[in-house]
Amino acid sequence: MTRLVWLRSDLRVRDNTALAAAAASGNGRLLAVWLIAPAQWREHDDAACKVDFWLRNLAELSQNLAALNIPLLLRTAERWADAPAVLLQLCREHGVDAVHVNAEYGVHEQRRDQVVAATLESAGIAWHSHLDQLLFAPGSVLTKSGGYFQVFSQFRKACYARLAQGLPPQQPLPRIQAASGIASDPLPATIDGFPTPSASLRQLWPAGEAAAHRQLASFADQHLQWYHNERDFPAQPGTSGLSPYLAAGVLSPRQCLHAALQVNGGEFADGNPGVVTWISELLWREFYKHILVGYPRVSMGRAFRPETEALAWRDAPADLEAWQQGRTGIPIVDAAMRQLLATGWMHNRLRMIVAMFLTKNLLIDWRHGERWFMRQLIDGDLAANNGGWQWSASTGTDAAPYFRIFNPLTQAERFDPDGAFIRQWLPELAAVDRRDIHNPAALGGLFGLPDYPRPIVDLARSRERALAAFKALDQAPA
């Protein structure tokens, strides 16, 4: 019997449900495959740095699989529509009897898997799909009326009840397999259309399970207990830095949950507030993936709240470009956007600030921001990115009320009080003192900064414009 594990967003050997199940299901050969799908990645706006991160993690994964006598094969399927034929050919080539995968939840991925499963099963090849990138299967955490939760606090309470019944177990490392006699395929260093990112960006995000677990252990030991106090300050190392590893599946949510519980004596809803807050963030990630399944329109560029589709967004390409490049004249926004361009990542508090600035102060459609983020982020995840953008734009589930509009100046004063983060990413403001760095425009022309732009928008007036636009939705005839 020959079994095949089709790896996707699960680039690890430890606690990999599909890999563990396949390894335990027989004594024949066990093979692994990963599909190169550049056209699909472009259609999904996957960032070049994220594709590079996949390739670097695949290199580490190939070695870890080789230690288990599991060859890693590569095949090209330009789009998901090509996957059924490519995988069927591979199965016939190696006499595969069963294929194991870990479920994915975007609309395109679910449709892909349905067609692949039907194609393989019609050829007599078994298909096994496993729960892996979530703690709970979508559809298993529902309201009393049988629907998907739309409010996070209620979803979290239901998850707590499930966790109290028993923790999702971690899967064992597969045993060493019998030698297959098949060599792993060589891995490409690059993919056409996805340029290699800078060496400095790559150094920020070392690849492989060992690197991911070092980061998890360091965070749990040094920062987790104070996470609730430190996480909102971008100049401090107060966040976990694990999002790229979770997005690529180099770490599992179960591994993160168990690490947090070790620090907190097994408690997930009580005890150390830092641990409880971080577990809540893991459940936010869970919540948004459940939303993808329960409300698939959010996977297709649609607002969760249909009535907001009528919002009168501005067509303002010059403002959009200024925001993208960090040239808005609002220091905290520009510093955050330049951090994104340089590192492929942005601090979560800053993601909310820049998203609200784009959707409320500039009144530009959230979909432009969502797409730009996906094209830059090394941790780009459809569910989390969409959920965050729709929360900020007041178009989503559990969204911020439209009248809650962050003032980026007061946000900066609160969360970057000394301007350390701003100075790091805006060297042209390095000489501005603490009192003025959040709003250098207030210095006036006499003290103007020739290398830094004036604000592209008046914050107070733009806030009123956004409020009027949202109020117009309420007044529109049904």
TORKOL-4160 file (C-alpha; in steps of 0.2 Angstrom, whole numbers, padded with zeros to 4 digits, m for minus):
478
<pt num="1" X="0000" Y="0000" Z="0000"/>
<pt num="2" X="0007" Y="0017" Z="m0005"/>
<pt num="3" X="0000" Y="0032" Z="0004"/>
<pt num="4" X="0002" Y="0051" Z="m0001"/>
<pt num="5" X="0001" Y="0066" Z="0010"/>
<pt num="6" X="m0003" Y="0082" Z="0000"/>
<pt num="7" X="0005" Y="0096" Z="0010"/>
<pt num="8" X="m0002" Y="0113" Z="0009"/>
<pt num="9" X="m0003" Y="0126" Z="0024"/>
<pt num="10" X="0005" Y="0113" Z="0036"/>
<pt num="11" X="0024" Y="0113" Z="0033"/>
<pt num="12" X="0029" Y="0103" Z="0048"/>
<pt num="13" X="0032" Y="0085" Z="0053"/>
<pt num="14" X="0027" Y="0087" Z="0072"/>
<pt num="15" X="0009" Y="0088" Z="0076"/>
<pt num="16" X="0003" Y="0086" Z="0058"/>
<pt num="17" X="m0013" Y="0077" Z="0058"/>
<pt num="18" X="m0013" Y="0071" Z="0040"/>
<pt num="19" X="0005" Y="0066" Z="0041"/>
<pt num="20" X="0002" Y="0056" Z="0057"/>
<pt num="21" X="m0013" Y="0048" Z="0051"/>
<pt num="22" X="m0005" Y="0043" Z="0035"/>
<pt num="23" X="0010" Y="0036" Z="0044"/>
<pt num="24" X="m0001" Y="0026" Z="0056"/>
<pt num="25" X="m0012" Y="0019" Z="0042"/>
<pt num="26" X="m0001" Y="0006" Z="0034"/>
<pt num="27" X="0016" Y="m0002" Z="0032"/>
<pt num="28" X="0019" Y="0002" Z="0014"/>
<pt num="29" X="0027" Y="0018" Z="0006"/>
<pt num="30" X="0023" Y="0035" Z="0012"/>
<pt num="31" X="0026" Y="0050" Z="0000"/>
<pt num="32" X="0023" Y="0068" Z="0002"/>
<pt num="33" X="0019" Y="0081" Z="m0012"/>
<pt num="34" X="0018" Y="0100" Z="m0013"/>
<pt num="35" X="0010" Y="0109" Z="m0027"/>
<pt num="36" X="0018" Y="0124" Z="m0035"/>
<pt num="37" X="0004" Y="0135" Z="m0041"/>
<pt num="38" X="0011" Y="0152" Z="m0046"/>
<pt num="39" X="m0005" Y="0158" Z="m0056"/>
<pt num="40" X="m0016" Y="0154" Z="m0042"/>
<pt num="41" X="m0005" Y="0163" Z="m0029"/>
<pt num="42" X="m0005" Y="0178" Z="m0040"/>
<pt num="43" X="m0024" Y="0178" Z="m0041"/>
<pt num="44" X="m0024" Y="0176" Z="m0022"/>
<pt num="45" X="m0012" Y="0191" Z="m0020"/>
<pt num="46" X="0000" Y="0180" Z="m0011"/>
<pt num="47" X="0016" Y="0191" Z="m0007"/>
<pt num="48" X="0033" Y="0187" Z="m0014"/>
<pt num="49" X="0040" Y="0186" Z="0004"/>
<pt num="50" X="0027" Y="0174" Z="0009"/>
<pt num="51" X="0031" Y="0163" Z="m0006"/>
<pt num="52" X="0049" Y="0164" Z="m0002"/>
<pt num="53" X="0045" Y="0159" Z="0016"/>
<pt num="54" X="0036" Y="0144" Z="0009"/>
<pt num="55" X="0051" Y="0139" Z="m0001"/>
<pt num="56" X="0063" Y="0141" Z="0014"/>
<pt num="57" X="0052" Y="0131" Z="0025"/>
<pt num="58" X="0050" Y="0117" Z="0012"/>
<pt num="59" X="0069" Y="0116" Z="0012"/>
<pt num="60" X="0069" Y="0113" Z="0030"/>
<pt num="61" X="0054" Y="0101" Z="0029"/>
<pt num="62" X="0062" Y="0091" Z="0016"/>
<pt num="63" X="0076" Y="0087" Z="0027"/>
<pt num="64" X="0064" Y="0083" Z="0042"/>
<pt num="65" X="0054" Y="0071" Z="0030"/>
<pt num="66" X="0070" Y="0063" Z="0024"/>
<pt num="67" X="0075" Y="0058" Z="0042"/>
<pt num="68" X="0058" Y="0049" Z="0042"/>
<pt num="69" X="0061" Y="0041" Z="0025"/>
<pt num="70" X="0047" Y="0051" Z="0017"/>
<pt num="71" X="0052" Y="0059" Z="0000"/>
<pt num="72" X="0045" Y="0076" Z="m0004"/>
<pt num="73" X="0039" Y="0077" Z="m0022"/>
<pt num="74" X="0035" Y="0093" Z="m0031"/>
<pt num="75" X="0023" Y="0095" Z="m0045"/>
<pt num="76" X="0016" Y="0111" Z="m0054"/>
<pt num="77" X="m0002" Y="0115" Z="m0055"/>
<pt num="78" X="m0003" Y="0133" Z="m0061"/>
<pt num="79" X="m0021" Y="0135" Z="m0054"/>
<pt num="80" X="m0031" Y="0124" Z="m0042"/>
<pt num="81" X="m0041" Y="0119" Z="m0057"/>
<pt num="82" X="m0026" Y="0109" Z="m0063"/>
<pt num="83" X="m0024" Y="0100" Z="m0046"/>
<pt num="84" X="m0035" Y="0085" Z="m0049"/>
<pt num="85" X="m0027" Y="0079" Z="m0065"/>
<pt num="86" X="m0009" Y="0083" Z="m0058"/>
<pt num="87" X="m0013" Y="0073" Z="m0042"/>
<pt num="88" X="m0021" Y="0059" Z="m0051"/>
<pt num="89" X="m0006" Y="0057" Z="m0063"/>
<pt num="90" X="0006" Y="0057" Z="m0048"/>
<pt num="91" X="m0005" Y="0043" Z="m0039"/>
<pt num="92" X="m0005" Y="0032" Z="m0055"/>
<pt num="93" X="0014" Y="0035" Z="m0057"/>
<pt num="94" X="0018" Y="0028" Z="m0039"/>
<pt num="95" X="0003" Y="0017" Z="m0036"/>
<pt num="96" X="m0005" Y="0027" Z="m0023"/>
<pt num="97" X="m0020" Y="0019" Z="m0014"/>
<pt num="98" X="m0024" Y="0034" Z="m0002"/>
<pt num="99" X="m0022" Y="0052" Z="m0001"/>
<pt num="100" X="m0022" Y="0062" Z="0016"/>
<pt num="101" X="m0024" Y="0081" Z="0018"/>
<pt num="102" X="m0027" Y="0094" Z="0031"/>
<pt num="103" X="m0043" Y="0103" Z="0027"/>
<pt num="104" X="m0042" Y="0121" Z="0021"/>
<pt num="105" X="m0056" Y="0134" Z="0022"/>
<pt num="106" X="m0056" Y="0147" Z="0008"/>
<pt num="107" X="m0070" Y="0145" Z="m0005"/>
<pt num="108" X="m0057" Y="0141" Z="m0019"/>
<pt num="109" X="m0048" Y="0128" Z="m0008"/>
<pt num="110" X="m0064" Y="0119" Z="m0003"/>
<pt num="111" X="m0070" Y="0118" Z="m0021"/>
<pt num="112" X="m0053" Y="0112" Z="m0026"/>
<pt num="113" X="m0053" Y="0098" Z="m0013"/>
<pt num="114" X="m0071" Y="0093" Z="m0018"/>
<pt num="115" X="m0065" Y="0091" Z="m0036"/>
<pt num="116" X="m0049" Y="0082" Z="m0031"/>
<pt num="117" X="m0058" Y="0070" Z="m0019"/>
<pt num="118" X="m0071" Y="0066" Z="m0033"/>
<pt num="119" X="m0058" Y="0063" Z="m0046"/>
<pt num="120" X="m0047" Y="0052" Z="m0035"/>
<pt num="121" X="m0061" Y="0042" Z="m0028"/>
<pt num="122" X="m0068" Y="0038" Z="m0045"/>
<pt num="123" X="m0051" Y="0031" Z="m0049"/>
<pt num="124" X="m0052" Y="0020" Z="m0033"/>
<pt num="125" X="m0040" Y="0031" Z="m0023"/>
<pt num="126" X="m0046" Y="0034" Z="m0005"/>
<pt num="127" X="m0047" Y="0052" Z="0001"/>
<pt num="128" X="m0045" Y="0057" Z="0019"/>
<pt num="129" X="m0047" Y="0075" Z="0025"/>
<pt num="130" X="m0042" Y="0080" Z="0043"/>
<pt num="131" X="m0044" Y="0094" Z="0055"/>
<pt num="132" X="m0028" Y="0102" Z="0058"/>
<pt num="133" X="m0026" Y="0121" Z="0056"/>
<pt num="134" X="m0040" Y="0124" Z="0069"/>
<pt num="135" X="m0044" Y="0118" Z="0086"/>
<pt num="136" X="m0062" Y="0115" Z="0082"/>
<pt num="137" X="m0070" Y="0110" Z="0065"/>
<pt num="138" X="m0081" Y="0123" Z="0057"/>
<pt num="139" X="m0099" Y="0119" Z="0060"/>
<pt num="140" X="m0095" Y="0111" Z="0077"/>
<pt num="141" X="m0096" Y="0127" Z="0087"/>
<pt num="142" X="m0113" Y="0134" Z="0084"/>
<pt num="143" X="m0126" Y="0145" Z="0092"/>
<pt num="144" X="m0141" Y="0137" Z="0101"/>
<pt num="145" X="m0151" Y="0140" Z="0085"/>
<pt num="146" X="m0138" Y="0131" Z="0075"/>
<pt num="147" X="m0130" Y="0145" Z="0066"/>
<pt num="148" X="m0112" Y="0152" Z="0065"/>
<pt num="149" X="m0107" Y="0164" Z="0079"/>
<pt num="150" X="m0106" Y="0182" Z="0073"/>
<pt num="151" X="m0100" Y="0190" Z="0089"/>
<pt num="152" X="m0083" Y="0185" Z="0095"/>
<pt num="153" X="m0086" Y="0185" Z="0114"/>
<pt num="154" X="m0100" Y="0173" Z="0112"/>
<pt num="155" X="m0089" Y="0162" Z="0101"/>
<pt num="156" X="m0075" Y="0162" Z="0113"/>
<pt num="157" X="m0087" Y="0157" Z="0128"/>
<pt num="158" X="m0093" Y="0142" Z="0117"/>
<pt num="159" X="m0074" Y="0138" Z="0114"/>
<pt num="160" X="m0071" Y="0139" Z="0132"/>
<pt num="161" X="m0085" Y="0126" Z="0136"/>
<pt num="162" X="m0077" Y="0114" Z="0123"/>
<pt num="163" X="m0060" Y="0116" Z="0130"/>
<pt num="164" X="m0066" Y="0112" Z="0147"/>
<pt num="165" X="m0072" Y="0095" Z="0140"/>
<pt num="166" X="m0055" Y="0091" Z="0134"/>
<pt num="167" X="m0040" Y="0099" Z="0125"/>
<pt num="168" X="m0037" Y="0095" Z="0107"/>
<pt num="169" X="m0022" Y="0082" Z="0108"/>
<pt num="170" X="m0006" Y="0085" Z="0099"/>
<pt num="171" X="m0002" Y="0072" Z="0086"/>
<pt num="172" X="0014" Y="0061" Z="0088"/>
<pt num="173" X="0029" Y="0062" Z="0077"/>
<pt num="174" X="0028" Y="0049" Z="0063"/>
<pt num="175" X="0039" Y="0034" Z="0065"/>
<pt num="176" X="0053" Y="0031" Z="0053"/>
<pt num="177" X="0046" Y="0023" Z="0037"/>
<pt num="178" X="0052" Y="0009" Z="0027"/>
<pt num="179" X="0064" Y="0016" Z="0013"/>
<pt num="180" X="0054" Y="0020" Z="m0002"/>
<pt num="181" X="0068" Y="0020" Z="m0015"/>
<pt num="182" X="0061" Y="0037" Z="m0021"/>
<pt num="183" X="0072" Y="0052" Z="m0021"/>
<pt num="184" X="0065" Y="0069" Z="m0015"/>
<pt num="185" X="0063" Y="0082" Z="m0029"/>
<pt num="186" X="0075" Y="0097" Z="m0029"/>
<pt num="187" X="0067" Y="0112" Z="m0022"/>
<pt num="188" X="0068" Y="0129" Z="m0032"/>
<pt num="189" X="0076" Y="0144" Z="m0024"/>
<pt num="190" X="0064" Y="0155" Z="m0033"/>
<pt num="191" X="0047" Y="0155" Z="m0042"/>
<pt num="192" X="0045" Y="0166" Z="m0058"/>
<pt num="193" X="0035" Y="0182" Z="m0054"/>
<pt num="194" X="0039" Y="0181" Z="m0035"/>
<pt num="195" X="0056" Y="0190" Z="m0033"/>
<pt num="196" X="0067" Y="0186" Z="m0018"/>
<pt num="197" X="0065" Y="0198" Z="m0004"/>
<pt num="198" X="0079" Y="0207" Z="0005"/>
<pt num="199" X="0092" Y="0198" Z="0015"/>
<pt num="200" X="0087" Y="0208" Z="0030"/>
<pt num="201" X="0068" Y="0203" Z="0028"/>
<pt num="202" X="0074" Y="0184" Z="0027"/>
<pt num="203" X="0084" Y="0186" Z="0043"/>
<pt num="204" X="0069" Y="0192" Z="0052"/>
<pt num="205" X="0060" Y="0176" Z="0049"/>
<pt num="206" X="0071" Y="0161" Z="0049"/>
<pt num="207" X="0063" Y="0146" Z="0042"/>
<pt num="208" X="0059" Y="0129" Z="0049"/>
<pt num="209" X="0051" Y="0120" Z="0064"/>
<pt num="210" X="0066" Y="0122" Z="0075"/>
<pt num="211" X="0066" Y="0141" Z="0072"/>
<pt num="212" X="0047" Y="0142" Z="0075"/>
<pt num="213" X="0049" Y="0132" Z="0092"/>
<pt num="214" X="0063" Y="0143" Z="0098"/>
<pt num="215" X="0052" Y="0158" Z="0095"/>
<pt num="216" X="0038" Y="0150" Z="0104"/>
<pt num="217" X="0048" Y="0145" Z="0118"/>
<pt num="218" X="0056" Y="0163" Z="0120"/>
<pt num="219" X="0040" Y="0171" Z="0119"/>
<pt num="220" X="0032" Y="0160" Z="0132"/>
<pt num="221" X="0047" Y="0162" Z="0144"/>
<pt num="222" X="0050" Y="0181" Z="0142"/>
<pt num="223" X="0034" Y="0189" Z="0136"/>
<pt num="224" X="0018" Y="0179" Z="0137"/>
<pt num="225" X="0014" Y="0183" Z="0156"/>
<pt num="226" X="0015" Y="0202" Z="0152"/>
<pt num="227" X="0007" Y="0200" Z="0134"/>
<pt num="228" X="m0009" Y="0210" Z="0140"/>
<pt num="229" X="0002" Y="0225" Z="0145"/>
<pt num="230" X="0015" Y="0224" Z="0131"/>
<pt num="231" X="0006" Y="0219" Z="0115"/>
<pt num="232" X="0000" Y="0236" Z="0110"/>
<pt num="233" X="0016" Y="0245" Z="0110"/>
<pt num="234" X="0025" Y="0243" Z="0093"/>
<pt num="235" X="0042" Y="0249" Z="0099"/>
<pt num="236" X="0042" Y="0234" Z="0112"/>
<pt num="237" X="0045" Y="0216" Z="0108"/>
<pt num="238" X="0028" Y="0212" Z="0116"/>
<pt num="239" X="0020" Y="0201" Z="0103"/>
<pt num="240" X="0023" Y="0183" Z="0099"/>
<pt num="241" X="0031" Y="0185" Z="0081"/>
<pt num="242" X="0023" Y="0168" Z="0077"/>
<pt num="243" X="0010" Y="0173" Z="0064"/>
<pt num="244" X="0020" Y="0169" Z="0049"/>
<pt num="245" X="0023" Y="0151" Z="0056"/>
<pt num="246" X="0005" Y="0149" Z="0060"/>
<pt num="247" X="0000" Y="0155" Z="0043"/>
<pt num="248" X="0012" Y="0143" Z="0034"/>
<pt num="249" X="0008" Y="0129" Z="0046"/>
<pt num="250" X="0026" Y="0128" Z="0053"/>
<pt num="251" X="0017" Y="0128" Z="0070"/>
<pt num="252" X="0000" Y="0122" Z="0074"/>
<pt num="253" X="m0013" Y="0131" Z="0085"/>
<pt num="254" X="m0012" Y="0116" Z="0097"/>
<pt num="255" X="0006" Y="0118" Z="0100"/>
<pt num="256" X="0003" Y="0136" Z="0104"/>
<pt num="257" X="m0011" Y="0132" Z="0115"/>
<pt num="258" X="m0002" Y="0119" Z="0125"/>
<pt num="259" X="0013" Y="0130" Z="0127"/>
<pt num="260" X="0002" Y="0144" Z="0134"/>
<pt num="261" X="m0007" Y="0132" Z="0146"/>
<pt num="262" X="0010" Y="0126" Z="0153"/>
<pt num="263" X="0014" Y="0144" Z="0158"/>
<pt num="264" X="m0004" Y="0146" Z="0166"/>
<pt num="265" X="m0006" Y="0129" Z="0175"/>
<pt num="266" X="m0018" Y="0122" Z="0163"/>
<pt num="267" X="m0030" Y="0137" Z="0164"/>
<pt num="268" X="m0036" Y="0145" Z="0148"/>
<pt num="269" X="m0050" Y="0157" Z="0154"/>
<pt num="270" X="m0043" Y="0162" Z="0171"/>
<pt num="271" X="m0026" Y="0165" Z="0179"/>
<pt num="272" X="m0012" Y="0175" Z="0172"/>
<pt num="273" X="m0020" Y="0189" Z="0161"/>
<pt num="274" X="m0006" Y="0189" Z="0148"/>
<pt num="275" X="m0009" Y="0170" Z="0145"/>
<pt num="276" X="m0028" Y="0172" Z="0144"/>
<pt num="277" X="m0026" Y="0187" Z="0132"/>
<pt num="278" X="m0015" Y="0177" Z="0120"/>
<pt num="279" X="m0026" Y="0162" Z="0120"/>
<pt num="280" X="m0041" Y="0174" Z="0116"/>
<pt num="281" X="m0030" Y="0180" Z="0101"/>
<pt num="282" X="m0028" Y="0162" Z="0095"/>
<pt num="283" X="m0047" Y="0160" Z="0096"/>
<pt num="284" X="m0049" Y="0176" Z="0086"/>
<pt num="285" X="m0039" Y="0167" Z="0072"/>
<pt num="286" X="m0051" Y="0152" Z="0075"/>
<pt num="287" X="m0066" Y="0163" Z="0074"/>
<pt num="288" X="m0062" Y="0171" Z="0057"/>
<pt num="289" X="m0059" Y="0154" Z="0049"/>
<pt num="290" X="m0076" Y="0148" Z="0055"/>
<pt num="291" X="m0083" Y="0164" Z="0047"/>
<pt num="292" X="m0075" Y="0159" Z="0030"/>
<pt num="293" X="m0085" Y="0143" Z="0031"/>
<pt num="294" X="m0101" Y="0150" Z="0038"/>
<pt num="295" X="m0102" Y="0165" Z="0027"/>
<pt num="296" X="m0092" Y="0161" Z="0011"/>
<pt num="297" X="m0096" Y="0178" Z="0003"/>
<pt num="298" X="m0082" Y="0186" Z="0014"/>
<pt num="299" X="m0070" Y="0174" Z="0003"/>
<pt num="300" X="m0076" Y="0182" Z="m0012"/>
<pt num="301" X="m0073" Y="0201" Z="m0009"/>
<pt num="302" X="m0090" Y="0204" Z="m0002"/>
<pt num="303" X="m0094" Y="0213" Z="0014"/>
<pt num="304" X="m0101" Y="0203" Z="0029"/>
<pt num="305" X="m0114" Y="0216" Z="0031"/>
<pt num="306" X="m0123" Y="0217" Z="0014"/>
<pt num="307" X="m0130" Y="0234" Z="0017"/>
<pt num="308" X="m0113" Y="0242" Z="0018"/>
<pt num="309" X="m0110" Y="0237" Z="0000"/>
<pt num="310" X="m0119" Y="0253" Z="m0004"/>
<pt num="311" X="m0107" Y="0264" Z="0005"/>
<pt num="312" X="m0100" Y="0279" Z="m0006"/>
<pt num="313" X="m0082" Y="0275" Z="m0005"/>
<pt num="314" X="m0070" Y="0288" Z="m0013"/>
<pt num="315" X="m0060" Y="0284" Z="m0029"/>
<pt num="316" X="m0044" Y="0292" Z="m0024"/>
<pt num="317" X="m0029" Y="0284" Z="m0032"/>
<pt num="318" X="m0016" Y="0297" Z="m0026"/>
<pt num="319" X="m0022" Y="0295" Z="m0008"/>
<pt num="320" X="m0021" Y="0277" Z="m0009"/>
<pt num="321" X="m0004" Y="0277" Z="m0016"/>
<pt num="322" X="0002" Y="0289" Z="m0003"/>
<pt num="323" X="m0005" Y="0277" Z="0010"/>
<pt num="324" X="0003" Y="0262" Z="0002"/>
<pt num="325" X="0020" Y="0270" Z="0002"/>
<pt num="326" X="0020" Y="0278" Z="0019"/>
<pt num="327" X="0019" Y="0296" Z="0013"/>
<pt num="328" X="0002" Y="0302" Z="0021"/>
<pt num="329" X="0010" Y="0315" Z="0032"/>
<pt num="330" X="0003" Y="0306" Z="0048"/>
<pt num="331" X="0019" Y="0299" Z="0056"/>
<pt num="332" X="0012" Y="0283" Z="0065"/>
<pt num="333" X="0003" Y="0278" Z="0049"/>
<pt num="334" X="0018" Y="0281" Z="0038"/>
<pt num="335" X="0030" Y="0272" Z="0050"/>
<pt num="336" X="0018" Y="0257" Z="0050"/>
<pt num="337" X="0017" Y="0256" Z="0031"/>
<pt num="338" X="0035" Y="0257" Z="0029"/>
<pt num="339" X="0038" Y="0243" Z="0042"/>
<pt num="340" X="0026" Y="0233" Z="0031"/>
<pt num="341" X="0036" Y="0236" Z="0015"/>
<pt num="342" X="0053" Y="0232" Z="0024"/>
<pt num="343" X="0048" Y="0217" Z="0034"/>
<pt num="344" X="0033" Y="0209" Z="0027"/>
<pt num="345" X="0024" Y="0211" Z="0044"/>
<pt num="346" X="0015" Y="0225" Z="0054"/>
<pt num="347" X="0011" Y="0226" Z="0072"/>
<pt num="348" X="m0007" Y="0222" Z="0076"/>
<pt num="349" X="m0011" Y="0238" Z="0084"/>
<pt num="350" X="m0004" Y="0247" Z="0069"/>
<pt num="351" X="m0014" Y="0236" Z="0057"/>
<pt num="352" X="m0030" Y="0243" Z="0065"/>
<pt num="353" X="m0024" Y="0261" Z="0065"/>
<pt num="354" X="m0019" Y="0261" Z="0046"/>
<pt num="355" X="m0035" Y="0252" Z="0042"/>
<pt num="356" X="m0046" Y="0264" Z="0050"/>
<pt num="357" X="m0036" Y="0279" Z="0043"/>
<pt num="358" X="m0038" Y="0271" Z="0025"/>
<pt num="359" X="m0057" Y="0267" Z="0027"/>
<pt num="360" X="m0063" Y="0281" Z="0038"/>
<pt num="361" X="m0051" Y="0296" Z="0036"/>
<pt num="362" X="m0048" Y="0293" Z="0017"/>
<pt num="363" X="m0065" Y="0284" Z="0014"/>
<pt num="364" X="m0057" Y="0272" Z="0003"/>
<pt num="365" X="m0064" Y="0255" Z="0000"/>
<pt num="366" X="m0057" Y="0242" Z="0013"/>
<pt num="367" X="m0054" Y="0229" Z="m0002"/>
<pt num="368" X="m0040" Y="0240" Z="m0008"/>
<pt num="369" X="m0032" Y="0239" Z="0009"/>
<pt num="370" X="m0035" Y="0220" Z="0011"/>
<pt num="371" X="m0027" Y="0217" Z="m0006"/>
<pt num="372" X="m0012" Y="0228" Z="m0003"/>
<pt num="373" X="m0009" Y="0219" Z="0014"/>
<pt num="374" X="m0010" Y="0202" Z="0006"/>
<pt num="375" X="0003" Y="0207" Z="m0007"/>
<pt num="376" X="0015" Y="0212" Z="0006"/>
<pt num="377" X="0012" Y="0201" Z="0021"/>
<pt num="378" X="0023" Y="0186" Z="0025"/>
<pt num="379" X="0009" Y="0181" Z="0037"/>
<pt num="380" X="m0005" Y="0184" Z="0025"/>
<pt num="381" X="m0020" Y="0174" Z="0029"/>
<pt num="382" X="m0036" Y="0176" Z="0020"/>
<pt num="383" X="m0047" Y="0174" Z="0036"/>
<pt num="384" X="m0038" Y="0185" Z="0048"/>
<pt num="385" X="m0034" Y="0198" Z="0035"/>
<pt num="386" X="m0052" Y="0200" Z="0029"/>
<pt num="387" X="m0058" Y="0199" Z="0047"/>
<pt num="388" X="m0047" Y="0213" Z="0052"/>
<pt num="389" X="m0050" Y="0224" Z="0038"/>
<pt num="390" X="m0069" Y="0222" Z="0039"/>
<pt num="391" X="m0068" Y="0225" Z="0058"/>
<pt num="392" X="m0059" Y="0241" Z="0055"/>
<pt num="393" X="m0071" Y="0247" Z="0041"/>
<pt num="394" X="m0086" Y="0243" Z="0051"/>
<pt num="395" X="m0093" Y="0231" Z="0037"/>
<pt num="396" X="m0089" Y="0215" Z="0045"/>
<pt num="397" X="m0095" Y="0203" Z="0059"/>
<pt num="398" X="m0092" Y="0209" Z="0076"/>
<pt num="399" X="m0086" Y="0225" Z="0068"/>
<pt num="400" X="m0082" Y="0242" Z="0077"/>
<pt num="401" X="m0097" Y="0253" Z="0076"/>
<pt num="402" X="m0095" Y="0265" Z="0062"/>
<pt num="403" X="m0094" Y="0280" Z="0074"/>
<pt num="404" X="m0079" Y="0272" Z="0083"/>
<pt num="405" X="m0065" Y="0280" Z="0072"/>
<pt num="406" X="m0047" Y="0280" Z="0079"/>
<pt num="407" X="m0038" Y="0296" Z="0079"/>
<pt num="408" X="m0020" Y="0291" Z="0073"/>
<pt num="409" X="m0012" Y="0306" Z="0083"/>
<pt num="410" X="m0019" Y="0301" Z="0100"/>
<pt num="411" X="m0016" Y="0282" Z="0096"/>
<pt num="412" X="0002" Y="0287" Z="0093"/>
<pt num="413" X="0003" Y="0297" Z="0108"/>
<pt num="414" X="m0004" Y="0282" Z="0119"/>
<pt num="415" X="0005" Y="0268" Z="0111"/>
<pt num="416" X="0022" Y="0276" Z="0105"/>
<pt num="417" X="0023" Y="0290" Z="0118"/>
<pt num="418" X="0042" Y="0293" Z="0115"/>
<pt num="419" X="0040" Y="0292" Z="0096"/>
<pt num="420" X="0053" Y="0277" Z="0096"/>
<pt num="421" X="0044" Y="0267" Z="0083"/>
<pt num="422" X="0041" Y="0282" Z="0072"/>
<pt num="423" X="0059" Y="0287" Z="0073"/>
<pt num="424" X="0064" Y="0269" Z="0068"/>
<pt num="425" X="0055" Y="0270" Z="0052"/>
<pt num="426" X="0054" Y="0288" Z="0048"/>
<pt num="427" X="0073" Y="0294" Z="0049"/>
<pt num="428" X="0068" Y="0311" Z="0042"/>
<pt num="429" X="0059" Y="0314" Z="0059"/>
<pt num="430" X="0073" Y="0308" Z="0070"/>
<pt num="431" X="0078" Y="0325" Z="0076"/>
<pt num="432" X="0060" Y="0330" Z="0080"/>
<pt num="433" X="0057" Y="0330" Z="0099"/>
<pt num="434" X="0045" Y="0319" Z="0108"/>
<pt num="435" X="0032" Y="0333" Z="0110"/>
<pt num="436" X="0030" Y="0336" Z="0091"/>
<pt num="437" X="0034" Y="0320" Z="0083"/>
<pt num="438" X="0017" Y="0313" Z="0082"/>
<pt num="439" X="0010" Y="0329" Z="0073"/>
<pt num="440" X="0025" Y="0338" Z="0065"/>
<pt num="441" X="0013" Y="0348" Z="0054"/>
<pt num="442" X="0008" Y="0358" Z="0069"/>
<pt num="443" X="0025" Y="0366" Z="0069"/>
<pt num="444" X="0020" Y="0376" Z="0055"/>
<pt num="445" X="0030" Y="0382" Z="0040"/>
<pt num="446" X="0044" Y="0390" Z="0050"/>
<pt num="447" X="0049" Y="0373" Z="0056"/>
<pt num="448" X="0044" Y="0364" Z="0041"/>
<pt num="449" X="0052" Y="0347" Z="0037"/>
<pt num="450" X="0057" Y="0347" Z="0018"/>
<pt num="451" X="0059" Y="0328" Z="0018"/>
<pt num="452" X="0042" Y="0324" Z="0026"/>
<pt num="453" X="0025" Y="0328" Z="0018"/>
<pt num="454" X="0011" Y="0338" Z="0025"/>
<pt num="455" X="m0004" Y="0328" Z="0030"/>
<pt num="456" X="m0015" Y="0323" Z="0015"/>
<pt num="457" X="m0031" Y="0325" Z="0024"/>
<pt num="458" X="m0038" Y="0335" Z="0039"/>
<pt num="459" X="m0042" Y="0322" Z="0052"/>
<pt num="460" X="m0057" Y="0331" Z="0060"/>
<pt num="461" X="m0066" Y="0335" Z="0043"/>
<pt num="462" X="m0062" Y="0318" Z="0036"/>
<pt num="463" X="m0070" Y="0310" Z="0052"/>
<pt num="464" X="m0086" Y="0320" Z="0049"/>
<pt num="465" X="m0086" Y="0314" Z="0031"/>
<pt num="466" X="m0085" Y="0296" Z="0036"/>
<pt num="467" X="m0099" Y="0298" Z="0048"/>
<pt num="468" X="m0110" Y="0306" Z="0035"/>
<pt num="469" X="m0107" Y="0292" Z="0023"/>
<pt num="470" X="m0111" Y="0279" Z="0035"/>
<pt num="471" X="m0127" Y="0288" Z="0041"/>
<pt num="472" X="m0132" Y="0290" Z="0023"/>
<pt num="473" X="m0133" Y="0271" Z="0023"/>
<pt num="474" X="m0146" Y="0271" Z="0038"/>
<pt num="475" X="m0156" Y="0284" Z="0029"/>
<pt num="476" X="m0157" Y="0275" Z="0012"/>
<pt num="477" X="m0173" Y="0267" Z="0008"/>
<pt num="478" X="m0174" Y="0248" Z="0011"/>
